[in-house]
Amino acid sequence: MQIVKLLVTLLLSISYVLQPNGFVAASELNQASQSQAYYVIELVKFGIHNDGTHPVETTKGINKALQWAAQNGKTTTTLPTGIYLIDKESQINMVSNMVFELPMDAVLKKETNAKENYTLMYVGYGIHNVTLKGGTYIGDKETHDYSKKEHSYTPGTHEGGYGIFTQGANKVMIDGVKAINFTGDGLILGGKDTLIQDLYEGHFIFGDIDDKGKNISNAKKVRTRKPLALTHAIFKAEREFELSNAVKLPNTFDLIFYKANGTFLKKLKKVKVRDLIQIPEGATQFHLVFEQANKKGAYLEFWNRVVSKDVVVKNSEFAYNRRQGITVGGADRVLIENNKLHHMKGTLPQSGIDLEGGFGENGNRNSDITIRNNEFYDNASYDLILYDGRNAIVEGNHFASKGAIGLAISDPFTGATIRNNHFDGTRIVAAHDATFINNKMNDSYTTINGPNIKIDGMEFTDSMFAISSNKAFGVSVSNVTINNNDKNDSGLSLWGKPIRLKNVTINGKGKLRVVSGGAAEGSVFDNLKVIGYNTDYGLALPPATYNNCVFEGAPSDGKYGSINLTQAGKYVFDGCSFQSPETLHILLLGEHPKLDVTIKNSSFELLGNAQAISIQAARNVLLENNDITAQQLTSNKTEVIRINDIWKRNEKHDVLKAVIRGNTIRTNVAAIGIATLYAGTGAPAYVIENNTLYTAKLLHKKNDKLTNNSLNP
């Protein structure tokens, strides 16, 4: 009995399957099944050569082998080590439900040719569940004949030679491949475009269609003369379409669906050109109505477009291609991660990755693209271009093509999130509609335009953070640190329309000014800190409201590097802190005939024999409730607050209004705390009231209005 129980226990612990020759363990059966599904392509059987010869036979043989494998239950195919020369006139055509797994020393090499366009590996429309794993794909860039044009209408640039081309394919994995030396791109993810019909002037008549699908007279509208059919073969599988390339027609229209017998089905209002339109169940035809009283020269195109979907590209290398590593030219739901993209050079754009479907030029759309943890370097022009499309996540990448553009976001692209990337000697050029989170940059610069750009958390080292907003408050910046090491022309440069800054800290000396620019008045800067700036050049602050900001010059030999308020517009400093080093002559200098400056609730600390505030020209000046400490003065002629100077005393005044109120000034010698005497001829009465001076004196004009000032020894 014990032996029987033991046998039963063993049988229960192992799963068995009944086969014709008896019971077989399920694990063994599963291994056998997997082995049967794995197929090493037999070279002799299919006439394939792996010595780099016989391209026609080799290409035909690989295609036959893939077809045979698919038809015989094989789900993984491979080729032995070797060089497989791929015919210049054809390509490998991938099959569905197949893993094509190659060792890295299995080389698929395109035969030398003179073609403007070619493909080595093609994953076409209708192909799905494909994995290309491993292997080296090589183009003919080094031996290509670039001298010929295939047709009179082609550009002759020879930039269409692709390593791998997915055209409307679905569920594709590219893992661990190497694609190099192509005349165009290592990989292109594209779409299948089917032009169903062109519509011309003669296809339209005057009239309208009501909400029940009935034709009605209306001389102010035009409609299609005959219904457009949804009978093309593509619509058996693809249940959407679009209308595009409208000429002399409005951008919006009404669309009315009908059944095969002409029965009204559904009306869509205010549909836009290039909208994706879903075909309702039972619809076989439709009419269009445009709100326009003219059909002269009207033109429209009726398309179906199928982009590549659900694509993963990972652990791969794309290098030494003439145009770019990867083009996303019509794709939805794409993940590109852990790849190396380098040495793209030869014909523009020369980019590691380019998201460009030509949507604005009647091409394909890109959407929901993630580009993560990739290495970019030594690309001639760009690392990554977001040219057109919507919704991209760019994170964890190292952009390191020195002197090139690491990231370009163009006008046609919307909805980019850029986070945790390192721009290593590469630039950022961003047109609009992007959010930057926790990125870092060194030894480069940005061009940020807006609108709808948000930057939150970024660290710059020896880089120029340049913003030129083309819309008021179209750019907002927070939690940014800029570290300067007296190495480059680096810092913060502000131009264009007003922007918002919050919690921006600028540390150290740049080669020139670490804050400069000419942004229009109205910007708001909260908690801007500029510490250790170069006092040879000072700062050129744009007109803005500065709340709780800090300005401290570097201890150096700089004498004339003031904080300059020299632009037209309104400056407000509220709750700010200013400190000058020992050598500086003037800490804050205001000079412009249209300058309007308010400094209030702020503190000034002079560590040398310097003027705190010197106003040489202004429309309006208000200095109120500030605390100025000057305990290192060496001359009793130093003027702590000065309106104009002795050299301009005989010139016409150019400070039109000044109020100096409620300030406290402390000096170590009997210097001049407030000086207005030399304001110039015809100067109006300035208001000097409620100020408290310790040790310092007043030097004022006779017509100034002095009230309740306190002079203390």
MIDORO-219418 format. One line per 4 residues: their letters; for each residue x, y, z of C-alpha. Coordinates in nm, 4 decimals. Layout:
N
a> X Y Z  ...
//
This chain:
713
mqiv> 0.0000 0.0000 0.0000  0.2799 0.2417 0.0809  0.4318 0.1856 -0.2639  0.0946 0.2534 -0.4327
kllv> 0.0490 0.5760 -0.2340  0.3959 0.6900 -0.3331  0.3265 0.6303 -0.7028  -0.0008 0.8199 -0.6811
tlll> 0.1767 1.1140 -0.5128  0.4397 1.1268 -0.7863  0.1772 1.1137 -1.0593  -0.0144 1.3989 -0.8980
sisy> 0.2995 1.6131 -0.8636  0.3804 1.5931 -1.2365  0.1397 1.6913 -1.5128  0.1133 1.4229 -1.7829
vlqp> -0.0443 1.4207 -2.1269  -0.1646 1.1046 -2.3067  0.0147 1.0578 -2.6383  -0.0208 0.7721 -2.8943
ngfv> 0.2929 0.6107 -2.7527  0.1854 0.6523 -2.3891  0.1952 0.9205 -2.1189  0.4479 1.2051 -2.1654
aase> 0.5292 1.4776 -1.9069  0.3639 1.8081 -2.0026  0.6905 1.9996 -1.9426  0.8676 1.7761 -2.1929
lnqa> 0.5833 1.8204 -2.4399  0.5989 2.1993 -2.3998  0.9740 2.1994 -2.4647  0.9222 1.9839 -2.7693
sqsq> 0.6526 2.2203 -2.8937  0.8793 2.5199 -2.8485  1.1585 2.3407 -3.0285  0.9277 2.2628 -3.3194
ayyv> 0.8216 2.6298 -3.3374  1.1881 2.7428 -3.3594  1.3364 2.7144 -3.7078  1.6913 2.7658 -3.8313
ielv> 1.6422 2.8506 -4.1972  1.8041 2.5854 -4.4164  2.0239 2.7747 -4.6614  2.0586 2.5028 -4.9228
kfgi> 1.6882 2.4190 -4.9187  1.5939 2.7755 -5.0093  1.8945 2.8690 -5.2251  2.0330 3.1205 -4.9741
hndg> 2.4001 3.2213 -4.9699  2.5727 3.3533 -4.6576  2.9022 3.4525 -4.8206  2.7882 3.7926 -4.9495
thpv> 2.7053 3.6706 -5.3005  2.3957 3.5909 -5.5110  2.1717 3.8741 -5.3842  1.8723 3.7855 -5.6010
ettk> 1.8677 3.4204 -5.4999  1.9409 3.5023 -5.1352  1.6597 3.7556 -5.1077  1.4081 3.5280 -5.2762
gink> 1.5191 3.2414 -5.0574  1.4802 3.4300 -4.7299  1.1318 3.5420 -4.8312  1.0336 3.1870 -4.9281
alqw> 1.1733 3.0561 -4.6010  0.9735 3.3088 -4.3975  0.6557 3.2194 -4.5853  0.7199 2.8493 -4.5399
aaqn> 0.7879 2.8930 -4.1686  0.4651 3.0898 -4.1194  0.2659 2.8245 -4.2992  0.4198 2.5415 -4.1015
gktt> 0.3639 2.6590 -3.7457  0.7041 2.8161 -3.6901  0.6947 3.1254 -3.4686  1.0688 3.1968 -3.4465
ttlp> 1.3129 3.1882 -3.7365  1.6841 3.2549 -3.7537  1.9762 3.2516 -3.9953  2.3248 3.1160 -3.9325
tgiy> 2.6237 3.3476 -3.9042  2.7265 3.5037 -4.2342  2.6744 3.7888 -4.4773  2.3458 3.7871 -4.6667
lidk> 2.3478 4.0220 -4.9648  1.9993 4.1652 -5.0245  1.8953 4.2365 -5.3820  1.9052 4.6039 -5.4821
esqi> 1.5752 4.5648 -5.6676  1.3806 4.3970 -5.3864  1.3688 4.3483 -5.0103  1.2924 4.1061 -4.7312
nmvs> 0.9173 4.1027 -4.6676  0.8388 4.0165 -4.3082  0.5476 3.7867 -4.2228  0.2994 3.8074 -3.9344
nmvf> 0.3221 3.6266 -3.6010  0.6938 3.5730 -3.6341  1.0130 3.6392 -3.4387  1.3057 3.6914 -3.6766
elpm> 1.5996 3.6412 -3.4412  1.9561 3.6749 -3.5643  2.2997 3.6583 -3.4048  2.4837 3.9900 -3.4338
davl> 2.7297 3.8352 -3.6794  2.4445 3.7516 -3.9143  2.4677 4.0516 -4.1480  2.1926 4.1594 -4.3856
kket> 2.3654 4.3868 -4.6341  2.2014 4.5878 -4.9110  2.3559 4.5379 -5.2527  2.5329 4.8465 -5.3890
nake> 2.2946 5.0437 -5.6084  2.2070 5.3843 -5.7520  1.8474 5.3962 -5.6322  1.7031 5.7056 -5.4679
nytl> 1.4752 5.4870 -5.2550  1.5168 5.1346 -5.1278  1.4325 4.9155 -4.8303  1.6206 4.6221 -4.6824
myvg> 1.3578 4.4863 -4.4381  0.9918 4.5672 -4.5065  0.7128 4.5211 -4.2525  0.4088 4.6169 -4.4532
ygih> 0.0422 4.6944 -4.4093  -0.1528 4.4073 -4.2566  0.1567 4.2533 -4.0979  0.1239 4.2142 -3.7219
nvtl> 0.2867 4.0543 -3.4170  0.6410 4.0822 -3.5496  0.9721 4.0826 -3.3639  1.3027 4.1663 -3.5299
kggt> 1.5656 4.0619 -3.2761  1.9402 4.0933 -3.3158  2.1373 4.0979 -3.6362  2.3233 4.3701 -3.8239
yigd> 2.1521 4.5611 -4.1045  2.3944 4.7430 -4.3331  2.3238 4.9866 -4.6142  2.5355 5.0758 -4.9150
keth> 2.6181 5.4343 -4.8107  2.9914 5.3945 -4.8685  2.9610 5.2451 -5.2203  2.6295 5.3970 -5.3362
dysk> 2.6105 5.5755 -5.6716  2.4597 5.9159 -5.5919  2.4890 6.0548 -5.9439  2.1630 5.9324 -6.0961
kehs> 1.7951 6.0280 -6.0764  1.5397 5.7522 -6.1146  1.2718 5.9867 -6.2461  1.2541 6.3446 -6.3675
ytpg> 1.0240 6.4404 -6.0787  1.2363 6.2950 -5.7958  1.4736 6.5214 -5.6003  1.7940 6.3309 -5.6660
theg> 1.9019 6.3488 -5.3012  1.9204 5.9712 -5.2522  1.7942 6.0038 -4.8954  1.5307 5.7297 -4.9121
gygi> 1.7443 5.4235 -4.8466  1.5992 5.2535 -4.5371  1.7210 4.9662 -4.3265  1.3875 4.8708 -4.1718
ftqg> 1.0567 5.0165 -4.2916  0.7257 4.9540 -4.1159  0.4353 5.0806 -4.3261  0.1074 5.0592 -4.1420
ankv> 0.2148 4.7492 -3.9512  0.0759 4.6615 -3.6097  0.2460 4.5271 -3.2941  0.6097 4.5359 -3.3953
midg> 0.9087 4.4801 -3.1664  1.2603 4.5762 -3.2767  1.5060 4.4542 -3.0159  1.8842 4.4492 -3.0195
vkai> 1.9345 4.5209 -3.3894  2.2103 4.7285 -3.5448  2.1255 4.9407 -3.8505  2.4127 5.1338 -4.0063
nftg> 2.5356 5.2984 -4.3259  2.2065 5.3558 -4.5000  2.1660 5.6359 -4.7524  1.8582 5.7481 -4.5598
dgli> 1.7437 5.6096 -4.2240  1.8247 5.3053 -4.0182  1.4560 5.2682 -3.9309  1.1406 5.4400 -4.0492
lggk> 0.7990 5.3932 -3.8906  0.5445 5.5043 -4.1472  0.1928 5.4732 -4.2728  0.0049 5.3325 -4.5683
dtli> -0.1727 5.6095 -4.7583  -0.4640 5.5263 -4.9875  -0.6086 5.8062 -5.1992  -0.9717 5.7082 -5.2503
qdly> -1.0802 5.9983 -5.4683  -0.9954 6.3499 -5.5853  -1.2808 6.5999 -5.5837  -1.2818 6.8929 -5.8258
eghf> -1.5130 7.1830 -5.9019  -1.7394 6.9612 -6.1097  -1.8052 6.7331 -5.8136  -1.9946 7.0123 -5.6345
ifgd> -2.3308 7.1826 -5.6847  -2.5098 7.4581 -5.4940  -2.7358 7.3353 -5.2182  -2.7637 7.2017 -4.8653
iddk> -2.8752 6.8851 -4.6844  -3.1018 6.9082 -4.3826  -3.0762 6.7178 -4.0550  -3.2863 6.4337 -4.1990
gkni> -3.0592 6.3831 -4.5000  -3.2860 6.5578 -4.7537  -3.1482 6.7802 -5.0281  -3.2637 7.1413 -4.9977
snak> -3.1957 7.4546 -5.2001  -2.9407 7.6999 -5.0620  -2.7435 7.9333 -5.2871  -2.5050 8.0146 -5.0008
kvrt> -2.3756 7.6575 -4.9688  -2.2208 7.3936 -5.1917  -2.2526 7.0169 -5.1596  -2.1257 6.7084 -5.3385
rkpl> -2.3168 6.6313 -5.6595  -2.3036 6.2546 -5.5992  -2.2399 6.0640 -5.2774  -1.8861 5.9455 -5.2111
alth> -1.8639 5.5670 -5.1861  -1.7130 5.3755 -4.8965  -1.6697 5.0619 -5.1060  -1.2924 5.0635 -5.1473
aifk> -1.1351 4.7371 -5.0286  -0.9359 4.9177 -4.7589  -1.2596 4.9944 -4.5709  -1.3250 4.6261 -4.5071
aere> -1.0544 4.6407 -4.2421  -1.0025 5.0123 -4.1761  -1.3166 5.1900 -4.0586  -1.2046 5.5515 -4.0717
fels> -1.1067 5.8125 -4.3272  -1.0217 6.1796 -4.3608  -1.0717 6.4696 -4.6003  -0.7603 6.6722 -4.6689
navk> -0.5781 6.9217 -4.8879  -0.8788 7.1517 -4.9302  -0.8347 7.4257 -5.1894  -1.0805 7.7164 -5.2136
lpnt> -1.3073 7.5434 -4.9646  -1.3673 7.6156 -4.5942  -1.1775 7.4173 -4.3336  -1.5031 7.2866 -4.1804
fdli> -1.7979 7.1031 -4.3339  -2.1035 6.8904 -4.2597  -2.0887 6.5210 -4.3448  -2.3996 6.3063 -4.4004
fyka> -2.3864 5.9238 -4.4038  -2.6300 5.6982 -4.5924  -2.6940 5.3269 -4.6208  -2.6589 5.1364 -4.9494
ngtf> -3.0270 5.1956 -5.0387  -2.9934 5.5702 -4.9853  -3.1521 5.5746 -4.6394  -3.0271 5.8568 -4.4178
lkkl> -2.8085 5.7302 -4.1333  -2.6252 6.0121 -3.9562  -2.5178 6.3756 -3.9895  -2.1943 6.5163 -3.8480
kkvk> -2.1652 6.8947 -3.8170  -1.8577 7.1157 -3.8240  -1.6164 6.8391 -3.9131  -1.2679 6.9723 -3.9844
vrdl> -1.0291 6.8961 -4.2660  -0.7805 6.6289 -4.1422  -1.0166 6.5044 -3.8685  -1.0274 6.1263 -3.8402
iqip> -1.3849 6.0269 -3.9255  -1.5228 5.6966 -3.8004  -1.7510 5.5078 -4.0403  -2.0841 5.4225 -3.8726
egat> -2.2168 5.0694 -3.8897  -2.4107 5.0231 -4.2139  -2.2770 5.3345 -4.3890  -2.1735 5.2853 -4.7518
qfhl> -2.1696 5.6434 -4.8823  -2.1737 6.0053 -4.7707  -2.2287 6.3644 -4.8864  -2.0398 6.6813 -4.7949
vfeq> -2.1785 7.0321 -4.7434  -1.9625 7.3462 -4.7288  -2.0867 7.6854 -4.6146  -1.9638 7.8802 -4.9148
ankk> -2.1450 8.0467 -5.2024  -1.8776 7.9623 -5.4573  -1.7326 7.6421 -5.5990  -1.4916 7.7927 -5.8507
gayl> -1.1555 7.6136 -5.8279  -1.2723 7.3890 -5.5417  -1.0572 7.0846 -5.4703  -1.0519 6.8183 -5.1969
efwn> -0.8964 6.4770 -5.1343  -1.0610 6.1697 -4.9771  -0.8019 5.9477 -4.8015  -0.7577 5.6475 -4.5811
rvvs> -0.4347 5.6482 -4.3842  -0.3114 5.3639 -4.1644  -0.0122 5.4431 -3.9449  0.2130 5.1905 -3.7743
kdvv> 0.0779 5.1108 -3.4281  0.2074 4.9639 -3.1034  0.5754 4.9632 -3.1925  0.8648 4.9065 -2.9498
vkns> 1.2241 4.9831 -3.0485  1.4752 4.8938 -2.7784  1.8334 4.7912 -2.7034  1.9377 4.8726 -3.0589
efay> 2.1976 5.0837 -3.2366  2.1398 5.3187 -3.5287  2.4555 5.4800 -3.6603  2.6414 5.6264 -3.9572
nrrq> 2.3288 5.6792 -4.1644  2.3135 5.9746 -4.4045  1.9795 6.1172 -4.2964  1.8841 5.9876 -3.9531
gitv> 1.8715 5.6967 -3.7183  1.4954 5.6673 -3.6764  1.2158 5.8535 -3.8514  0.8710 5.8350 -3.6966
ggad> 0.6764 5.9304 -4.0058  0.3294 5.8069 -3.9205  0.2853 5.6079 -3.5997  0.0720 5.5740 -3.2888
rvli> 0.1748 5.4316 -2.9512  0.5497 5.3969 -2.9951  0.8163 5.3271 -2.7326  1.1813 5.3934 -2.8233
ennk> 1.4121 5.3087 -2.5327  1.7666 5.2072 -2.4434  1.9056 5.2653 -2.7910  2.2249 5.4269 -2.9188
lhhm> 2.1873 5.6792 -3.1992  2.5017 5.8377 -3.3336  2.7017 5.9683 -3.6295  2.4134 6.0742 -3.8540
kgtl> 2.5638 6.2859 -4.1273  2.5260 6.3453 -4.4983  2.1884 6.4979 -4.5785  1.9448 6.6978 -4.3664
pqsg> 1.8011 6.6679 -4.1051  2.0981 6.4548 -3.9854  1.9127 6.3612 -3.6677  1.9193 6.0694 -3.4278
idle> 1.5378 6.0587 -3.4183  1.2943 6.2717 -3.6178  0.9195 6.2686 -3.5503  0.8022 6.3984 -3.8851
ggfg> 0.5051 6.2603 -4.0732  0.4520 6.5651 -4.2933  0.1036 6.6089 -4.1496  0.0885 6.9755 -4.2465
engn> 0.1940 6.8805 -4.5980  -0.0871 6.6249 -4.6373  0.1118 6.3462 -4.4742  0.0688 6.1146 -4.1769
rnsd> 0.0088 6.1857 -3.8099  0.2235 6.0878 -3.5121  0.0760 6.0384 -3.1662  0.1666 5.9036 -2.8230
itir> 0.5395 5.8557 -2.8695  0.7707 5.7778 -2.5769  1.1467 5.8260 -2.6165  1.3226 5.7012 -2.3049
nnef> 1.6763 5.6316 -2.1794  1.8522 5.6600 -2.5145  2.2097 5.7700 -2.5848  2.2595 6.0311 -2.8583
ydna> 2.6032 6.1497 -2.9688  2.8049 6.2764 -3.2661  2.5021 6.3565 -3.4809  2.5709 6.6398 -3.7228
sydl> 2.2620 6.8580 -3.6725  2.0118 6.7172 -3.4222  1.9692 6.4456 -3.1654  1.5885 6.4581 -3.1497
ilyd> 1.3329 6.6526 -3.3542  0.9674 6.6711 -3.2539  0.8545 6.8234 -3.5808  0.4893 6.7258 -3.6061
grna> 0.2407 6.5189 -3.4110  0.0986 6.5205 -3.0614  0.1748 6.3798 -2.7176  0.5359 6.2796 -2.6730
iveg> 0.7197 6.1838 -2.3561  1.0953 6.2368 -2.3716  1.2655 6.1175 -2.0546  1.5948 5.9947 -1.9199
nhfa> 1.7882 6.0521 -2.2424  2.1494 6.1663 -2.2786  2.1732 6.4195 -2.5604  2.5444 6.4611 -2.6266
skga> 2.6049 6.5678 -2.9875  2.8324 6.8577 -2.8966  2.7402 7.1855 -3.0660  2.4277 7.0380 -3.2260
igla> 2.0634 7.0748 -3.1260  1.9798 6.8126 -2.8668  1.6055 6.8731 -2.8876  1.3996 7.0739 -3.1345
isdp> 1.0246 7.1172 -3.0848  0.8650 7.2751 -3.3902  0.5375 7.4629 -3.4347  0.3377 7.1650 -3.5705
ftga> 0.4061 6.9542 -3.2593  0.1802 6.9756 -2.9534  0.1892 6.8178 -2.6103  0.5529 6.7345 -2.5341
tirn> 0.6682 6.6365 -2.1841  1.0457 6.6573 -2.1435  1.1787 6.5248 -1.8126  1.4956 6.3975 -1.6464
nhfd> 1.7115 6.4394 -1.9571  2.0750 6.5506 -1.9753  2.1638 6.7991 -2.2489  2.5389 6.7558 -2.2579
gtri> 2.6812 7.0275 -2.4822  2.3628 7.0269 -2.6903  2.0966 7.2931 -2.7389  1.7224 7.3097 -2.6815
vaah> 1.5032 7.4879 -2.9367  1.1368 7.4849 -2.8324  0.8627 7.6642 -3.0245  0.5605 7.5994 -2.8033
datf> 0.3393 7.3647 -2.6044  0.5937 7.1757 -2.3966  0.6551 7.0981 -2.0302  1.0141 7.0589 -1.9091
innk> 1.0599 6.8854 -1.5729  1.3879 6.8222 -1.3876  1.6255 6.8353 -1.6831  1.9877 6.9464 -1.6802
mnds> 2.2158 7.1151 -1.9326  2.5837 7.1971 -1.9526  2.7972 7.3974 -2.1958  2.5161 7.4985 -2.4283
ytti> 2.2107 7.7232 -2.4604  1.8369 7.7281 -2.5148  1.5999 7.9057 -2.7496  1.2581 7.9042 -2.5813
ngpn> 0.9762 8.0846 -2.7625  0.6352 7.9778 -2.6363  0.3469 8.0025 -2.5925  0.2419 7.7326 -2.3471
ikid> 0.5899 7.6362 -2.2326  0.6443 7.5443 -1.8690  0.9864 7.4790 -1.7175  0.9894 7.3345 -1.3666
gmef> 1.3123 7.2102 -1.2158  1.6206 7.2501 -1.4334  1.9918 7.2764 -1.3646  2.2208 7.4646 -1.6003
tdsm> 2.5998 7.4578 -1.5836  2.8007 7.7052 -1.7919  2.4980 7.7426 -2.0186  2.2784 8.0244 -2.1418
fais> 1.9135 7.9911 -2.0484  1.7633 8.2106 -2.3211  1.3914 8.2843 -2.3413  1.2189 8.4913 -2.6077
snka> 0.8481 8.4589 -2.5440  0.6269 8.5522 -2.8387  0.3170 8.5792 -2.6207  0.2696 8.7499 -2.2855
fgvs> 0.3267 8.4921 -2.0111  0.3570 8.2198 -2.2733  0.6602 8.0900 -2.0799  0.6707 8.0144 -1.7078
vsnv> 0.9843 7.9099 -1.5214  1.0283 7.7749 -1.1688  1.2901 7.5990 -0.9569  1.5859 7.6582 -1.1864
tinn> 1.9541 7.6767 -1.0907  2.2197 7.8218 -1.3199  2.5810 7.7579 -1.2173  2.8517 7.9638 -1.3873
ndkn> 3.2244 7.8921 -1.3641  3.3667 8.1907 -1.5555  3.3913 7.9577 -1.8544  3.1242 8.0571 -2.1069
dsgl> 2.8879 8.3401 -2.1865  2.6299 8.1842 -1.9605  2.3376 8.2809 -1.7403  1.9857 8.4078 -1.8066
slwg> 1.8837 8.5977 -2.1212  1.5292 8.7324 -2.1505  1.3668 8.8778 -2.4624  1.0245 8.9118 -2.6192
kpir> 0.7002 8.9375 -2.4239  0.6655 8.9233 -2.0424  0.7201 8.5925 -1.8617  0.7017 8.4502 -1.5076
lknv> 1.0030 8.3324 -1.3093  0.9903 8.1744 -0.9664  1.2734 8.0360 -0.7530  1.5532 8.0899 -1.0031
ting> 1.9082 8.0959 -0.8623  2.2103 8.2071 -1.0624  2.5448 8.1271 -0.9036  2.8922 8.2436 -1.0022
kgkl> 3.0581 8.4440 -1.2750  2.9965 8.4051 -1.6435  3.2330 8.5434 -1.9050  2.9923 8.8359 -1.9509
rvvs> 2.6632 8.9317 -1.7879  2.4742 8.6470 -1.6239  2.1434 8.8342 -1.6551  2.0701 9.0270 -1.9731
ggaa> 1.8054 9.0862 -2.2344  1.5306 9.3172 -2.3491  1.1988 9.1580 -2.2560  0.8992 9.3912 -2.2592
egsv> 0.7822 9.5295 -1.9269  0.5353 9.3320 -1.7204  0.7330 9.0206 -1.6287  0.7070 8.8911 -1.2723
fdnl> 1.0137 8.7442 -1.1000  0.9692 8.5872 -0.7558  1.2712 8.4779 -0.5521  1.5300 8.5407 -0.8213
kvig> 1.8776 8.5090 -0.6703  2.1890 8.6266 -0.8529  2.4918 8.5405 -0.6408  2.8540 8.6165 -0.7290
yntd> 2.7939 8.7780 -1.0687  3.0780 8.9271 -1.2709  3.1236 9.2878 -1.1553  3.3331 9.3698 -1.4606
ygla> 3.0121 9.3519 -1.6650  2.7321 9.3677 -1.4092  2.3714 9.2822 -1.4900  2.1271 9.4205 -1.7471
lppa> 1.7891 9.3624 -1.5896  1.4742 9.3757 -1.8015  1.1789 9.5815 -1.6755  0.9772 9.3586 -1.4431
tynn> 0.8402 9.3194 -1.0933  1.1082 9.1661 -0.8709  0.9686 9.0181 -0.5496  1.2003 8.8963 -0.2725
cvfe> 1.4993 8.8848 -0.5037  1.8694 8.8783 -0.4090  2.1618 9.0372 -0.5946  2.5203 8.9897 -0.4750
gaps> 2.8269 9.0745 -0.6813  3.1395 8.8606 -0.6822  3.4353 8.9813 -0.4751  3.6706 9.0837 -0.7541
dgky> 3.8442 9.3814 -0.9098  3.5343 9.4841 -1.1041  3.4586 9.8559 -1.0598  3.1939 9.9392 -1.3181
gsin> 2.9731 9.6313 -1.3371  2.6553 9.7831 -1.1967  2.3073 9.6388 -1.1863  2.1746 9.8291 -1.4853
ltqa> 1.8161 9.9486 -1.5250  1.8636 10.0992 -1.8683  1.5518 10.0029 -2.0615  1.2212 10.1801 -2.1097
gkyv> 0.9454 10.0515 -1.8869  0.8466 9.9859 -1.5299  1.0775 9.8260 -1.2745  0.9501 9.7313 -0.9299
fdgc> 1.1773 9.5867 -0.6593  0.9844 9.4782 -0.3514  1.1488 9.3035 -0.0565  1.4774 9.2569 -0.2412
sfqs> 1.8328 9.2377 -0.1114  2.1362 9.4015 -0.2780  2.5021 9.3626 -0.1864  2.8042 9.5200 -0.3557
petl> 3.1636 9.3945 -0.3295  3.4473 9.6157 -0.2101  3.5621 9.7397 -0.5512  3.2306 9.8349 -0.7141
hill> 3.1581 10.2079 -0.7656  2.7809 10.2019 -0.8282  2.5591 9.9161 -0.7172  2.2327 10.0003 -0.8965
lgeh> 2.2267 10.2359 -1.1957  1.9042 10.3630 -1.3583  1.9268 10.5502 -1.6862  1.6591 10.5831 -1.9529
pkld> 1.4261 10.8751 -2.0307  1.1278 10.6352 -2.0103  1.2448 10.4530 -1.7004  0.9845 10.4100 -1.4255
vtik> 1.1482 10.2559 -1.1194  1.0138 10.1670 -0.7762  1.2408 10.0240 -0.5069  1.0666 9.9506 -0.1790
nssf> 1.0998 9.7402 0.1345  1.4467 9.6372 0.0217  1.7942 9.6314 0.1755  2.1311 9.7447 0.0413
ellg> 2.4688 9.6486 0.1883  2.7755 9.8280 0.0547  3.1021 9.6498 0.1341  3.3150 9.9212 -0.0220
naqa> 3.3133 10.2906 -0.1118  3.0122 10.2710 -0.3440  2.6858 10.4404 -0.4316  2.3812 10.2294 -0.3567
isiq> 2.1429 10.3879 -0.6101  2.2305 10.6268 -0.8926  1.9500 10.7530 -1.1180  2.0824 10.9360 -1.4235
aarn> 1.7605 10.9593 -1.6269  1.4034 10.8503 -1.5553  1.0390 10.9377 -1.6031  0.9497 10.8441 -1.2468
vlle> 1.1442 10.7301 -0.9370  1.0047 10.6012 -0.6071  1.2477 10.4904 -0.3344  1.0478 10.3892 -0.0291
nndi> 1.1090 10.2107 0.3013  1.4504 10.0765 0.2111  1.7369 10.0042 0.4499  2.0847 10.0998 0.3263
taqq> 2.3967 10.0113 0.5198  2.7335 10.1561 0.4116  2.9916 10.0910 0.6814  3.2980 10.0683 0.4561
ltsn> 3.2938 10.4150 0.2969  3.6312 10.5888 0.2609  3.5107 10.9326 0.1482  3.2602 11.1797 0.2912
ktev> 3.1846 11.2880 -0.0664  3.0316 10.9544 -0.1586  2.6613 10.9857 -0.2426  2.4618 10.6863 -0.1268
irin> 2.1428 10.7783 -0.3170  2.2037 11.0118 -0.6087  1.9829 11.1829 -0.8636  2.2117 11.2765 -1.1521
diwk> 2.5666 11.3968 -1.0807  2.7826 11.7051 -1.0703  2.8957 11.6624 -1.4311  2.5368 11.7103 -1.5553
rnek> 2.4392 11.9953 -1.3246  2.4290 12.2511 -1.6077  2.2340 12.0268 -1.8492  1.8582 12.0114 -1.8770
hdvl> 1.7169 11.7808 -1.6134  1.6179 11.4292 -1.7194  1.4707 11.2851 -1.3978  1.1132 11.4074 -1.4271
kavi> 0.9782 11.2921 -1.0927  1.1332 11.1510 -0.7753  0.9974 11.0525 -0.4342  1.2473 10.9395 -0.1695
rgnt> 1.0466 10.8368 0.1335  1.0842 10.6405 0.4560  1.4352 10.5098 0.3919  1.6979 10.4386 0.6561
irtn> 2.0610 10.5108 0.5642  2.3555 10.4176 0.7856  2.7104 10.5253 0.7020  3.0418 10.5017 0.8850
vaai> 3.1494 10.8517 0.7771  2.9633 11.1776 0.7232  2.8925 11.0966 0.3601  2.6025 11.2237 0.1528
giat> 2.3030 11.0036 0.2164  2.0690 11.1613 -0.0432  2.1909 11.3909 -0.3208  1.9589 11.5805 -0.5583
lyag> 2.1481 11.9086 -0.5913  2.2907 11.8308 -0.9326  1.9688 11.7112 -1.0970  2.0086 11.9591 -1.3833
tgap> 1.8521 12.2837 -1.4935  1.4785 12.3215 -1.4483  1.4484 12.0131 -1.2332  1.1110 11.9889 -1.0563
ayvi> 1.0707 11.9665 -0.6826  1.1486 11.6168 -0.5617  0.9850 11.4766 -0.2496  1.2262 11.3809 0.0297
ennt> 1.0366 11.2817 0.3413  1.0366 11.0599 0.6503  1.3908 10.9369 0.5881  1.6260 10.8517 0.8742
lyta> 1.9971 10.9080 0.8233  2.2657 10.7943 1.0657  2.5904 10.9918 1.0234  2.5048 11.0719 0.6621
kllh> 2.3852 11.4143 0.5337  2.1427 11.5588 0.2788  2.2531 11.7463 -0.0351  1.9350 11.8748 -0.1993
kknd> 1.7956 12.1415 -0.4315  1.6265 12.4488 -0.2903  1.2877 12.3588 -0.4378  1.2773 12.0037 -0.3051
kltn> 0.9959 11.9226 -0.0644  1.1597 11.8084 0.2591  0.9366 11.6760 0.5347  1.0128 11.5020 0.8634
nsln> 1.3598 11.3725 0.7779  1.5777 11.2697 1.0710  1.9534 11.3336 1.0693  2.1390 11.1490 1.3425
p> 2.5097 11.1818 1.4177
//
